[in-house]
Amino acid sequence: MAIISRLDRVMADKKVSVNDLAAAIDLAPNNISRIKTGRIKAVRFSTLDGICRVLKCQPGDLMEYVPDDEVEEMFSFCV
């Protein structure tokens, strides 16, 4: 199972920078960057709430579920 972060796309669509989003929800910019790149294992609901409030989006806009077999296909060219 893979959950893919789409935060980068939503931020680009809304023209919001990492620093602006971080300041608006009182989170360190490096933590926003980790969420953007998917290098996290969990997100607090309060963080998710803040991101959705600032970006005026739904949690489903920020994440996408991709089944394991599709993830393997997506990255099979790397081998």
C-alpha positions in Angstrom: 0.0 0.0 0.0 1.3 3.5 -0.8 -0.2 6.8 0.1 1.2 9.4 -2.3 1.4 13.1 -1.1 -0.2 15.6 -3.5 0.6 18.6 -1.3 3.1 19.9 -3.9 0.4 20.0 -6.6 -2.2 21.7 -4.3 0.4 24.3 -3.2 1.4 25.0 -6.8 -2.2 25.4 -7.8 -2.9 27.8 -4.9 0.5 29.6 -5.4 1.4 29.0 -1.7 5.1 28.6 -0.8 6.5 26.2 1.8 7.4 29.1 4.0 4.0 30.8 3.8 2.2 27.6 4.5 4.5 26.8 7.4 4.0 30.2 9.0 0.2 30.0 8.5 -0.1 26.8 10.4 2.8 27.3 12.8 4.9 24.4 11.6 8.6 24.3 10.6 9.2 24.6 6.9 11.2 21.4 6.8 8.2 19.5 8.1 6.0 20.9 5.3 8.8 19.8 2.9 8.7 16.3 4.3 5.0 16.1 3.9 5.3 17.3 0.3 7.9 14.7 -0.6 6.1 11.9 1.3 9.0 11.3 3.7 6.7 10.9 6.7 5.0 8.1 8.4 2.1 10.1 9.9 0.4 13.4 9.9 -1.4 14.8 12.9 -5.1 15.7 12.3 -4.4 19.2 13.6 -1.7 19.6 10.9 -4.0 18.3 8.2 -6.7 20.6 9.5 -4.4 23.6 9.2 -3.2 22.7 5.7 -6.8 22.2 4.5 -7.9 25.5 6.1 -5.1 27.5 4.5 -5.2 25.8 1.1 -9.0 25.7 1.1 -9.0 22.0 0.1 -10.1 18.6 1.3 -7.8 15.9 2.9 -8.4 13.8 -0.2 -6.9 16.5 -2.4 -3.6 16.1 -0.5 -3.3 12.3 -0.6 -3.8 9.5 -3.1 -3.9 5.8 -2.5 -2.0 3.7 -5.0 -2.2 -0.1 -4.7 1.2 -2.0 -4.4 1.1 -3.4 -7.9 0.7 0.0 -9.4 3.6 1.4 -7.3 5.8 -1.4 -8.5 4.9 -0.5 -12.1 5.6 3.2 -11.5 9.1 2.5 -10.2 10.0 -0.6 -12.2 12.1 1.6 -14.6 14.5 2.4 -11.7 15.8 -1.1 -11.5 
